[in-house]
Amino acid sequence: MDIKACAHLSANSKYWQALCSPFFMTSRPMGYLHDFRSIAPRYRAEQSKVLEWLAEAHALAELETQGLSPEDPKAASIVARTQKRVQRFGCSTDRIQFRNSALVDFTHTDWDQMKVYALREDPAGRGADARSRLFSEVANEVFEKFYAEESTPPPAIIHVTCTGYVSPSGAQRLVSNRAWGETTEVLHAYHMGCYASLPAIRMAGGLLSMSRSSVDIVHTELCTLHLNPTQREPEQLVVQTLFADGLIRYKMSATTPTQSHFEVLATREEIISDTLDEMSWMASDHGMQMTLSRQIADKIGTVLNGYLERLFAKASLDFATQKDGAWFVIHPGGPRIIDQIQKLLELKDSQVQASNDILRNYGNMSSATLPHIWNHLLLKDDAHSGDLVVSMAFGPGLTISGAILKLQKPDNTA
């Protein structure tokens, strides 16, 4: 009997339930997330130092654009104005304390020695070609590090990024160099933005349904490659002081792992109508360029409750009754996103603490952020087996993407 025939049977009939329930719900998870491994980008800096660096970069870019030397009488006022503007619109140190970067440029202000931000050569920094080559260099190195001690090829690798597109990719190079080509499939989840970990999980679930035993998911996000110091609009200063680099790998398996893990109970993705102009991410002459509207949190708020009700229903759960006991992993598109969602859903501080912890210690790492928060939760002493984890991230469209996970700690350390 097909699904159309089911509609003609009584919803209360045991016959209907027996035949039709497989179409509407599953008791088995889509898969199991585990084995999280992160690599710290080479350079780590206090947010206060990065704000100082950025103010100096913007001042130099403006001086170069106007053809002024640092000794010009106008220079002092330009420097002071730039510092004030960065402090006013940039993400403050009370919400972000540290950010990581794979790029040495942020460790010094010898502008003639910069790999990307050679602002005396070009006030906007080097072009997309130089930035892409640096991305490729770092991504290739990261893949080699992630698999340095592994001789058994994974059935599949999904490479996730929105900060660099070079073919062959780091994943393809790894598979070729290891002669894994007959065993390991490579897929790419590119240019989705901050929410890409969730489509990657759906892709992995599809592969598991085709008899793959497991799928590796690897994120290489190098957001700090893409600043443009000639862009001084408030929204650009938010972007430039919010994003950081993140590198993480994890596994989605078809069978229950022995170590701590998440069961993937349900995923859902929706595009909010009439919000196409609220966020964008596109390739430009000087790297990737993002635009962010101040209305994003408000637009998400108008649909969030209904979205969560539909997401929970996919897992045969009720949002209203399950909400208070769940962890909420909210992608920190900015501090206001976490705060506004917490207020709208009437969540306790503890329910969003993991999201704030990662934002504070790493900044926004684009698609690598949710996996870092998931890993953080697995290690928390107050996160216990059976806890629900409601995960949400947002991207251009506006797209709202989410998943319901269930935390499991088989070693009974929870």
C-alpha positions as CSV (number, residue, x, y, z in Angstrom):
1,M,0.0,0.0,0.0
2,D,1.4,3.4,-0.9
3,I,1.2,6.7,1.1
4,K,-1.9,7.9,-0.8
5,A,-3.9,4.9,0.2
6,C,-3.0,5.4,3.8
7,A,-4.9,8.7,3.7
8,H,-8.2,6.9,3.2
9,L,-7.9,4.8,6.3
10,S,-9.0,5.9,9.8
11,A,-6.3,7.7,11.8
12,N,-7.4,5.6,14.8
13,S,-7.2,2.3,13.1
14,K,-4.4,-0.1,14.2
15,Y,-4.3,-1.2,10.6
16,W,-3.5,2.4,9.6
17,Q,-0.9,2.8,12.3
18,A,0.9,-0.4,11.3
19,L,0.9,0.4,7.6
20,C,1.4,4.1,7.6
21,S,3.6,4.9,10.6
22,P,6.9,4.1,8.7
23,F,6.1,7.0,6.3
24,F,5.7,9.5,9.0
25,M,8.1,8.7,11.9
26,T,11.1,6.5,12.6
27,S,12.2,5.2,15.9
28,R,15.8,4.8,14.6
29,P,18.1,7.9,14.5
30,M,19.3,9.1,11.1
31,G,22.8,8.4,12.4
32,Y,25.2,9.1,15.3
33,L,27.6,12.0,15.6
34,H,30.9,11.3,17.4
35,D,34.7,11.4,17.3
36,F,35.0,15.2,17.2
37,R,38.6,16.4,16.6
38,S,39.6,20.0,16.3
39,I,42.8,21.6,15.2
40,A,43.6,25.0,16.7
41,P,44.6,27.5,13.9
42,R,48.2,28.6,14.4
43,Y,47.6,32.0,15.8
44,R,45.4,33.0,18.8
45,A,44.8,36.6,19.8
46,E,42.9,38.5,22.4
47,Q,39.9,40.4,20.9
48,S,41.2,43.6,22.3
49,K,44.4,43.2,20.3
50,V,42.6,42.3,17.1
51,L,40.4,45.5,17.5
52,E,43.6,47.5,17.8
53,W,45.1,45.8,14.7
54,L,41.9,46.4,12.8
55,A,41.7,50.1,13.7
56,E,45.3,50.6,12.5
57,A,44.6,48.7,9.3
58,H,41.5,50.8,8.6
59,A,43.4,54.0,9.3
60,L,46.3,53.0,7.0
61,A,43.9,52.0,4.2
62,E,42.2,55.4,4.4
63,L,45.5,57.3,4.4
64,E,46.7,55.3,1.4
65,T,43.4,55.8,-0.4
66,Q,43.7,59.6,0.1
67,G,47.4,59.6,-0.7
68,L,48.4,60.9,2.7
69,S,51.4,60.0,4.7
70,P,51.3,59.2,8.5
71,E,53.1,62.5,9.1
72,D,50.4,64.5,7.3
73,P,48.5,66.9,9.7
74,K,45.2,65.2,8.8
75,A,46.6,61.7,9.8
76,A,46.0,62.0,13.5
77,S,42.3,62.8,13.1
78,I,41.9,59.9,10.7
79,V,43.5,57.5,13.2
80,A,41.4,58.8,16.1
81,R,38.2,58.6,14.1
82,T,39.0,55.1,12.9
83,Q,39.7,53.8,16.4
84,K,36.5,55.3,17.7
85,R,34.5,53.8,14.9
86,V,35.9,50.3,15.4
87,Q,35.2,50.4,19.1
88,R,31.7,51.7,18.6
89,F,30.5,49.1,16.0
90,G,32.9,46.2,16.5
91,C,32.0,43.2,18.6
92,S,33.0,44.0,22.2
93,T,35.4,42.1,24.4
94,D,32.7,41.3,26.9
95,R,31.2,38.9,24.4
96,I,34.3,37.8,22.4
97,Q,37.5,37.5,24.3
98,F,39.7,35.5,21.8
99,R,39.7,34.7,18.1
100,N,42.0,32.3,16.2
101,S,43.5,32.8,12.7
102,A,45.6,30.6,10.4
103,L,47.1,33.9,9.0
104,V,50.3,35.4,10.5
105,D,49.2,38.9,9.5
106,F,47.2,39.5,12.7
107,T,50.3,39.0,14.8
108,H,52.2,42.1,13.7
109,T,51.8,45.5,12.0
110,D,54.7,45.4,9.6
111,W,52.4,46.1,6.6
112,D,55.1,45.5,4.0
113,Q,55.5,41.9,5.2
114,M,51.8,40.9,5.1
115,K,50.7,37.9,3.2
116,V,47.2,39.3,2.6
117,Y,46.9,42.7,4.2
118,A,49.8,44.5,2.3
119,L,47.8,47.7,2.5
120,R,50.5,50.0,1.1
121,E,50.4,47.8,-2.0
122,D,46.6,47.7,-2.1
123,P,44.4,49.4,0.7
124,A,41.8,46.5,0.2
125,G,44.5,43.8,0.7
126,R,45.7,41.3,-1.9
127,G,43.2,40.0,-4.4
128,A,41.2,36.8,-4.5
129,D,43.9,34.8,-6.2
130,A,46.4,35.3,-3.3
131,R,43.7,34.6,-0.7
132,S,42.6,31.4,-2.5
133,R,46.2,30.1,-2.7
134,L,46.6,30.7,1.0
135,F,43.3,28.9,1.7
136,S,44.5,25.9,-0.4
137,E,47.8,25.8,1.4
138,V,46.2,25.7,4.9
139,A,43.3,23.4,3.9
140,N,45.8,20.8,2.4
141,E,47.9,20.9,5.6
142,V,44.8,20.5,7.8
143,F,43.6,17.4,6.0
144,E,47.0,15.8,6.3
145,K,47.0,16.5,10.0
146,F,43.5,15.2,10.6
147,Y,44.4,11.9,8.9
148,A,48.1,11.7,9.9
149,E,47.7,8.5,12.0
150,E,45.0,6.7,10.0
151,S,45.7,4.0,7.5
152,T,42.1,2.8,7.0
153,P,40.3,4.9,4.4
154,P,36.9,6.3,5.4
155,P,33.9,5.3,3.2
156,A,33.2,9.0,2.5
157,I,34.4,12.5,3.3
158,I,32.3,15.7,3.1
159,H,34.3,18.8,3.0
160,V,32.5,21.8,4.3
161,T,33.5,25.4,3.8
162,C,32.4,28.8,2.6
163,T,35.7,30.6,2.8
164,G,37.7,29.0,0.0
165,Y,37.0,27.1,-3.2
166,V,40.0,25.5,-4.8
167,S,40.0,22.3,-6.9
168,P,41.3,19.7,-6.4
169,S,40.2,20.3,-2.8
170,G,42.1,19.4,0.3
171,A,39.8,16.3,0.6
172,Q,40.5,15.2,-2.9
173,R,44.2,15.7,-2.5
174,L,44.2,13.6,0.6
175,V,42.3,10.8,-1.1
176,S,44.6,10.9,-4.1
177,N,47.8,11.0,-2.0
178,R,46.7,8.1,0.1
179,A,45.5,6.0,-2.9
180,W,42.1,5.8,-1.4
181,G,40.3,6.6,-4.6
182,E,38.6,3.3,-5.0
183,T,37.3,3.3,-1.4
184,T,36.6,6.9,-0.3
185,E,34.0,9.1,-1.9
186,V,34.5,12.9,-1.6
187,L,31.6,15.4,-1.5
188,H,31.7,19.1,-1.1
189,A,29.2,21.3,0.9
190,Y,30.3,24.7,-0.2
191,H,29.1,28.3,0.0
192,M,26.1,27.7,2.3
193,G,27.5,29.9,5.0
194,C,27.2,29.5,8.8
195,Y,24.5,26.8,8.7
196,A,26.3,24.3,6.5
197,S,27.0,21.7,9.2
198,L,23.3,20.8,9.2
199,P,23.0,20.2,5.4
200,A,26.2,18.2,5.7
201,I,24.5,16.0,8.3
202,R,21.6,15.4,5.9
203,M,24.1,14.6,3.2
204,A,25.8,12.1,5.5
205,G,22.5,10.6,6.4
206,G,21.8,10.0,2.8
207,L,25.1,8.2,2.3
208,L,24.4,6.1,5.4
209,S,21.0,5.1,3.9
210,M,23.0,3.8,0.9
211,S,24.9,1.3,3.1
212,R,27.9,3.5,3.9
213,S,29.0,2.5,7.4
214,S,30.2,6.0,8.3
215,V,30.9,9.4,6.8
216,D,33.6,11.9,7.9
217,I,32.7,15.6,7.9
218,V,35.6,18.1,7.8
219,H,35.2,21.9,8.2
220,T,38.0,24.3,7.1
221,E,36.7,27.8,7.7
222,L,39.3,30.6,7.2
223,C,37.2,33.7,7.7
224,T,40.1,36.0,8.5
225,L,41.3,35.7,4.9
226,H,38.4,37.9,3.8
227,L,38.7,41.3,5.5
228,N,38.7,44.5,3.4
229,P,39.9,47.5,5.3
230,T,38.4,49.9,2.8
231,Q,34.9,48.9,3.9
232,R,34.0,50.9,6.9
233,E,30.2,50.6,7.1
234,P,28.9,49.6,10.5
235,E,27.7,46.2,9.3
236,Q,31.2,45.5,7.8
237,L,32.9,46.4,11.1
238,V,30.6,43.9,12.8
239,V,31.6,41.2,10.3
240,Q,35.3,42.1,10.6
241,T,35.3,41.9,14.4
242,L,33.1,38.8,14.7
243,F,34.4,36.1,12.4
244,A,37.4,33.8,13.1
245,D,39.0,30.6,11.8
246,G,37.8,27.1,12.8
247,L,39.0,23.7,11.8
248,I,37.2,20.5,13.0
249,R,36.4,17.0,11.9
250,Y,33.8,14.5,13.2
251,K,32.1,11.4,12.1
252,M,28.5,10.3,11.4
253,S,28.0,6.5,11.8
254,A,25.2,4.1,11.0
255,T,25.7,2.1,14.2
256,T,25.9,3.2,17.8
257,P,29.4,4.3,18.9
258,T,31.0,3.1,22.1
259,Q,32.1,6.6,23.1
260,S,29.9,9.7,23.9
261,H,27.9,10.8,20.9
262,F,24.7,12.4,19.7
263,E,21.8,10.6,18.1
264,V,20.4,12.6,15.2
265,L,16.6,12.5,15.7
266,A,15.5,15.0,13.1
267,T,16.6,17.8,10.8
268,R,14.6,20.5,9.1
269,E,15.4,23.5,6.9
270,E,13.2,26.4,5.8
271,I,13.6,29.7,3.9
272,I,11.9,32.7,5.4
273,S,9.8,34.6,2.8
274,D,10.8,38.1,1.8
275,T,14.2,38.1,3.5
276,L,16.5,37.7,0.5
277,D,18.3,41.0,1.1
278,E,19.0,40.4,4.8
279,M,22.2,38.4,4.3
280,S,24.5,37.7,1.4
281,W,27.8,36.0,0.8
282,M,29.6,36.4,-2.5
283,A,33.0,36.2,-4.1
284,S,34.6,39.6,-4.8
285,D,37.9,40.9,-6.1
286,H,39.3,40.9,-2.6
287,G,38.0,37.7,-1.2
288,M,34.5,36.8,0.1
289,Q,32.2,39.7,1.0
290,M,29.3,39.3,3.5
291,T,26.4,41.7,4.1
292,L,24.4,41.5,7.3
293,S,21.2,43.4,8.1
294,R,20.4,44.6,11.6
295,Q,17.0,43.0,11.1
296,I,18.1,39.4,10.9
297,A,17.3,38.6,14.6
298,D,13.9,40.2,14.3
299,K,13.1,38.3,11.0
300,I,14.1,35.0,12.6
301,G,12.0,35.7,15.6
302,T,8.8,36.1,13.6
303,V,8.9,32.4,12.5
304,L,11.0,30.7,15.1
305,N,8.3,29.2,17.3
306,G,6.4,27.7,14.4
307,Y,9.7,26.4,12.9
308,L,10.6,24.7,16.1
309,E,7.2,23.1,16.5
310,R,7.6,21.6,13.0
311,L,11.1,20.4,13.7
312,F,10.1,18.7,17.0
313,A,7.1,17.1,15.2
314,K,9.6,15.4,12.8
315,A,11.1,13.7,15.8
316,S,7.6,12.8,17.2
317,L,8.3,15.3,20.1
318,D,6.4,18.2,21.4
319,F,8.2,21.5,21.5
320,A,6.2,23.1,24.3
321,T,6.7,20.2,26.7
322,Q,10.3,19.4,25.8
323,K,11.7,22.9,25.6
324,D,12.6,23.6,29.2
325,G,14.8,20.5,29.6
326,A,16.7,20.9,26.4
327,W,20.1,22.4,25.5
328,F,20.0,25.1,22.8
329,V,22.9,25.2,20.5
330,I,22.4,28.5,18.7
331,H,24.8,29.6,16.0
332,P,26.2,33.0,17.1
333,G,25.7,35.0,14.0
334,G,26.3,37.7,16.5
335,P,25.7,38.1,20.3
336,R,22.3,39.6,19.5
337,I,21.1,36.4,17.8
338,I,21.7,34.3,21.0
339,D,20.2,37.0,23.3
340,Q,17.1,37.5,21.2
341,I,16.4,33.8,20.7
342,Q,16.9,33.2,24.4
343,K,14.4,36.0,25.2
344,L,11.9,34.9,22.6
345,L,11.9,31.3,23.8
346,E,12.2,32.2,27.5
347,L,15.2,30.1,27.9
348,K,17.4,30.0,31.0
349,D,21.0,31.2,30.8
350,S,22.2,27.7,31.3
351,Q,20.4,26.4,28.2
352,V,22.4,28.7,25.9
353,Q,25.6,28.8,27.9
354,A,27.5,26.5,25.6
355,S,26.8,28.8,22.6
356,N,28.0,31.8,24.6
357,D,31.1,29.9,25.7
358,I,32.2,29.1,22.2
359,L,31.5,32.7,21.0
360,R,33.5,34.1,23.9
361,N,36.5,31.8,23.3
362,Y,36.6,31.6,19.5
363,G,34.3,34.1,17.8
364,N,32.0,33.1,14.9
365,M,33.8,30.4,12.9
366,S,31.1,30.1,10.3
367,S,30.1,26.5,9.6
368,A,32.6,25.1,12.1
369,T,30.9,26.8,15.0
370,L,28.0,24.4,15.7
371,P,30.4,21.4,15.7
372,H,32.6,23.2,18.2
373,I,29.6,23.7,20.5
374,W,28.5,20.1,20.1
375,N,32.0,18.9,21.1
376,H,31.9,21.4,24.0
377,L,28.6,19.9,25.2
378,L,29.9,16.3,25.0
379,L,32.6,17.3,27.5
380,K,30.4,19.2,29.9
381,D,29.9,17.5,33.3
382,D,26.3,18.9,33.6
383,A,25.3,17.5,30.2
384,H,23.8,14.1,30.7
385,S,22.7,11.0,28.7
386,G,19.2,11.5,27.3
387,D,19.4,15.3,27.1
388,L,17.9,16.8,24.0
389,V,20.1,19.3,22.0
390,V,18.2,21.7,19.8
391,S,20.6,23.0,17.2
392,M,20.0,26.0,15.0
393,A,22.0,28.0,12.4
394,F,21.1,30.7,9.9
395,G,22.3,31.7,6.4
396,P,21.4,33.6,3.3
397,G,17.9,33.1,2.1
398,L,17.2,33.8,5.0
399,T,17.6,30.1,5.7
400,I,16.9,28.6,9.1
401,S,18.3,25.2,9.6
402,G,18.1,23.0,12.6
403,A,18.4,19.5,14.1
404,I,17.3,17.7,17.2
405,L,20.0,15.6,18.7
406,K,20.0,13.4,21.8
407,L,23.1,13.2,23.9
408,Q,24.4,9.8,25.0
409,K,27.3,9.1,27.3
410,P,27.6,5.3,27.3
411,D,30.5,5.3,29.8
412,N,28.1,6.6,32.5
413,T,30.3,9.6,33.2
414,A,27.3,11.9,32.7
